[in-house]
């Protein structure tokens, strides 16, 4: 089963990290990704460069605005996709993501979404 892991962050908190802490975090995340890649579980990993654009209907017209699409202090800064044998394994991976324990206070979080593969019976 494939799972999408959305990594949320608070721009103000991440921007205020000392350079050494940010370098450490990047190293830990790189090692985390390498371990998943070596196990054959990492499908894709990408950082997001700019804020999202929101496309919503206004009457009969799709309207594009600056994102994120919801007002929030946190935003999706990156994602990774894993392909694992069980939800339990996906949760183990999610819990071990280095960015969860980094930075002062609540520096962000991770959402885990099962991906549809075309074999699900209930849509």
N, C-alpha and C positions, 0 to 999 in steps of 0.2 A: 504494500500500500504506500502511496506517495502522500507526503504531508508538506504543506507550505508553511514555513515559519516566518512570520512577519516580525521584524525587529523594530520596536518603537523606541524613540529617544526624545529627550528634551533638549532642544538646541542650546538653550541658555546654560544648562548644566554641562553638556558635552563641550561647549565652547569655553567654559571656565576651568576645565581640567588642566593641571600643570602639564607641560610638554612631555615630561618623563612618564607620567601616568598614562597619557594618550598613547605613547610609544609602547608601553607595556601592554596595554589593552589590545592594540593592533597585533602585537606579537602573539598574545594568547589566542586571539580569534583566528589568526593564520594557522597556528598549531592545531586548534580545534577543527578547522576546515580540512587540514591535511590528514588528520586522524580519520575523519569521516570519509574522505576521498580514498584513503588506503583500505578501509573496510568495505569499499564499494557502495556506501550508503548515500554519499553526496551526489545529487543529480545536478544541481545548479546553485550558484551563490553570486549575488550581485549587490553592490551598493547603489543607491539611487542618487543621482547627481543633483537634480533640482526638485523643487516642490512640484507636486502634481497639478494638473489642470482638472477641473471638474466640468463634466458635461451633463447637464440636466435639461429636462424638457420644461419649456415655458409655453404653455398652450400647445401649439403644434410645431414649435421650433426648438431644436436643440441649441442651448445657450452654453458657451464656454466661458468659465471664469477661472481665476487663479485658485489653486487648491491650497491646503487640503480641502477635501469636500465637506469635512465637518470641522467646526471650531474646536480646537484642542490645543493644549500646551505641548502634547507629545505628537510626533509625526512618524510615519514609517520611513526609516532611513536606509534599510536594506532588507534583504530576504534571503532565505536559502530553502532548497527543496531537498528532502531526503526520501529515499525509497527503502523501507524497512519491512520486516516481517510482521510487526504488531504495533498497535497503538502504544502499548507499554514501552517498547523500544523508542518510539518517537518521543514519548514523554521523558524518558531518560535523557535523550539528546537535548530536548528543550530545557530541562532543568540544569543541564551542565553547560549551557551557553555562557561564556565568560563575561559578556557584557551585563548580565543580570546582577552581578555582585560588584560592579565597578562604579565609582563616582559617589559623590555625597548624596544622601537621601534617596529619593525615588528618581533614579536616572533613566528609567524606561522599563520596558517589558517586552514580552514575546507572546504573540498569538499563534496558535497551532491550528491549521485548517486541513482536514482530509481533502484530497483532490479527487474529483471524479475521473474515473478511468474509462468509462463507457461500459463497465461490467456491473455497475450498481443496479439493483432491481427497483429501488425506491428513489425517485427523483423528486 
